[in-house]
Amino acid sequence: MVRPHTTGIVALPPLCGLATTLALNRVNQHAFSVSDDLAYGFAAGKLAEMTNEEMACTCFKLTFTSSAIAGKQMVVQITNTGVYSDDHHFDLAMPGGGVGDFTTGCTSEFGSGYTWGKTYGGISSLSDCENLPEILQEGCKFRFNWLQGADNPTVKYEQVVCPSELTSISGCTRND
């Protein structure tokens, strides 16, 4: 089923300092481009029609419908869930997108001396990615390069089979 909804671009708590049973190595779970019009990545999500257990480790193809990235597609694997005000929501795992409610996670994992940006929304420019730990810089740059700095673009989405490029990073696959 394809429906229009919104997606947020924010860093998720698992990028720094937290681990869950879904995937223990979240630092490597950042978006990357496959081509100019296709990217892969990871997200937290909430869909009214699915339980958290049904969503765990599933993949969705997001087709962006607004901003300069309209028409581009991104396949994301759900490696976390969230509590959101709307019933159809994806938060992309994005280094440099903000630390959210977990304000000490990144500092406890990487130490002090880094500039994480605003708590919600993170850093504001490509050059600011250089102020993050080196392991996070590539994922941060994706936000300003492939995503062209889009902020909460709308999407249509549909569930798809997870590509091995994502499951090999997350270690998370479904048997259904």
QUIMO-V366390 format. One record per backbone hydrogen bond with DSSP energy under -1.0 kcal/mol. NH is the residue of the N-H (numbers start at 1). CO is the residue of the C=O. E is the energy in kcal/mol with one decimal. If there is no record, write none. Layout:
nh->(NH:NH)
co->(CO:CO)
e->(E:E)
This chain:
nh->(5:7:8:15:16:29:30:32:34:35:39:40:41:43:44:45:46:48:50:55:56:57:58:60:61:62:63:64:65:70:71:72:73:74:75:76:77:78:79:89:91:92:93:97:100:102:103:105:108:109:110:111:115:118:121:122:123:129:130:131:132:136:140:141:142:145:147:149:150:155:156:158:160:166:167:168:170:171)
co->(155:153:90:12:13:26:28:40:38:38:73:32:75:77:91:80:89:87:47:51:52:78:55:76:158:74:156:72:154:67:64:69:37:62:39:60:41:58:43:46:44:8:42:94:119:99:101:102:104:105:106:107:131:122:97:118:96:126:127:128:129:133:136:137:138:141:142:143:147:5:63:61:59:163:163:164:166:167)
e->(-3.2:-1.4:-3.2:-2.2:-1.8:-1.7:-1.7:-2.7:-3.0:-2.3:-1.5:-2.8:-2.0:-2.3:-2.4:-1.5:-2.3:-2.3:-2.0:-1.9:-1.8:-2.5:-2.5:-2.4:-3.1:-3.5:-3.1:-2.4:-3.0:-1.7:-3.2:-2.4:-2.7:-2.4:-2.6:-2.7:-1.9:-3.0:-2.1:-2.9:-2.9:-2.2:-2.9:-2.1:-2.9:-1.5:-1.1:-1.1:-2.5:-1.5:-3.1:-2.2:-1.4:-2.1:-1.4:-1.3:-2.5:-1.6:-1.3:-2.0:-1.7:-2.0:-1.9:-2.4:-1.3:-2.2:-2.2:-2.5:-2.3:-3.4:-2.1:-1.3:-2.2:-1.6:-1.9:-2.3:-2.5:-2.5)
